[in-house]
Amino acid sequence: MNYWLFKSETTTWSWDQQVAKGDAGEEWDGVRNYQARNFMREMAVGDLGFFYHSQKERAIVGIVEVIAEAHPDSTTEDERWECVDIKAVKPVKTPITLDDIKADPRLSEMVLVRNSRLSVQPVTAKEWQIICEMTGVSD
């Protein structure tokens, strides 16, 4: 299993909207960055990810699961763009902010710390475990 982080502005797509989709989940569409798209191409059904609210909140607020591998993004006719489908698994008990993550030296190499603008990014198993502990959830 691999781990990921999915970033969204609350005004575009929020954790509450993701939860409302239930088991049907939702496409993680609209990504127009080649590196982020390529990460989605690496995802497998069953992979887990953190749901991160960007902009004002800048915090991990939930855990999602990949439920469909990369396929054409339905929001464009441009064949270059693909996306995965994800569903909400559970909220975190304690949201963890970007500042909290940056303050923990064990997470200094995390992509979120080094490239906070990338909307879809990998998370190592060690980072996953540390953040799950910090947020009060077990994976």
C-alpha positions in Angstrom: 0.0 0.0 0.0 1.1 3.5 -0.8 0.1 6.7 1.0 -0.7 10.1 -0.4 -1.9 13.6 0.4 -4.7 15.4 -1.5 -5.0 19.1 -1.2 -8.1 21.2 -1.8 -9.3 24.7 -1.0 -12.4 24.5 1.1 -14.2 26.9 -1.3 -13.5 24.4 -4.2 -14.0 21.0 -2.5 -14.2 20.5 1.3 -13.9 17.5 3.6 -17.6 17.8 4.3 -18.4 17.6 0.6 -16.2 14.6 0.3 -17.9 12.9 3.3 -21.3 13.6 1.8 -20.4 11.6 -1.3 -20.3 8.4 0.9 -19.0 5.2 -0.5 -19.6 6.4 -4.1 -16.7 8.8 -3.6 -15.7 11.5 -6.1 -13.2 12.1 -8.9 -10.2 14.1 -7.8 -10.5 16.1 -10.9 -9.2 19.4 -12.2 -5.5 18.7 -11.5 -3.4 20.4 -14.1 0.1 19.7 -13.0 2.0 16.9 -14.6 3.8 15.8 -11.5 0.5 15.5 -9.5 -1.1 13.7 -12.5 1.8 11.3 -12.6 1.4 10.6 -8.9 -2.2 9.7 -9.5 -1.1 7.3 -12.2 0.9 5.5 -9.6 -2.1 5.0 -7.2 -3.8 1.7 -6.7 -7.3 0.9 -5.3 -7.0 0.7 -1.6 -4.2 3.3 -1.2 -4.9 5.8 1.6 -4.4 9.5 1.6 -4.7 12.5 3.9 -7.3 15.1 2.9 -5.7 18.5 3.4 -7.5 21.8 3.5 -5.3 24.4 1.9 -5.4 28.2 1.9 -6.6 29.6 5.3 -6.9 26.4 7.3 -3.8 24.6 6.0 -4.5 21.4 7.9 -5.0 17.6 7.5 -8.6 17.0 8.4 -9.4 13.5 7.2 -8.3 10.2 5.6 -9.5 9.1 2.2 -9.1 5.9 0.2 -8.5 5.5 -3.6 -11.5 3.6 -5.0 -10.7 3.9 -8.8 -7.3 4.0 -10.5 -6.3 6.8 -12.9 -8.8 7.4 -15.7 -9.6 10.4 -18.0 -10.6 13.5 -16.1 -14.2 14.2 -16.9 -13.8 17.9 -16.5 -11.8 18.2 -19.7 -11.5 16.8 -23.2 -7.7 17.1 -23.1 -6.5 13.5 -23.0 -3.3 14.5 -21.1 -5.3 14.9 -17.8 -6.3 12.0 -15.6 -7.6 11.6 -12.1 -8.4 8.9 -9.5 -11.6 8.6 -7.5 -11.5 8.8 -3.7 -13.9 8.3 -0.8 -13.8 9.6 2.7 -12.7 7.0 5.3 -12.7 9.0 8.5 -12.0 12.4 10.0 -8.9 12.9 12.1 -9.5 13.4 15.8 -7.2 16.4 15.9 -6.5 18.4 12.7 -2.8 18.9 12.2 -1.7 22.2 10.6 1.2 22.8 8.2 2.9 24.7 11.0 2.6 21.6 13.2 4.1 19.5 10.5 7.0 21.9 9.8 7.7 22.1 13.6 8.3 18.3 13.8 11.9 17.5 12.7 10.9 13.9 11.8 8.8 15.4 9.0 11.4 17.8 7.6 11.7 15.8 4.3 8.0 15.5 3.7 6.9 16.8 0.3 4.3 19.0 1.9 7.1 20.8 3.8 9.4 21.1 0.7 6.8 21.7 -2.0 3.6 22.8 -0.3 2.0 23.9 -3.6 1.8 20.4 -5.1 -1.9 19.4 -5.0 -1.3 15.6 -5.0 1.8 14.2 -3.4 3.3 11.0 -1.9 3.6 10.4 1.8 6.1 7.8 3.1 5.0 5.1 5.4 7.0 6.6 8.3 5.4 10.1 7.7 2.0 8.4 7.5 2.5 6.8 10.9 3.8 9.9 12.5 0.9 12.0 11.3 -1.6 9.4 12.3 -0.2 9.5 15.8 -0.3 13.3 15.8 -3.9 13.4 14.6 -5.1 10.7 17.0 -6.1 8.2 14.4 -5.0 4.7 13.5 -4.8 3.7 9.9 
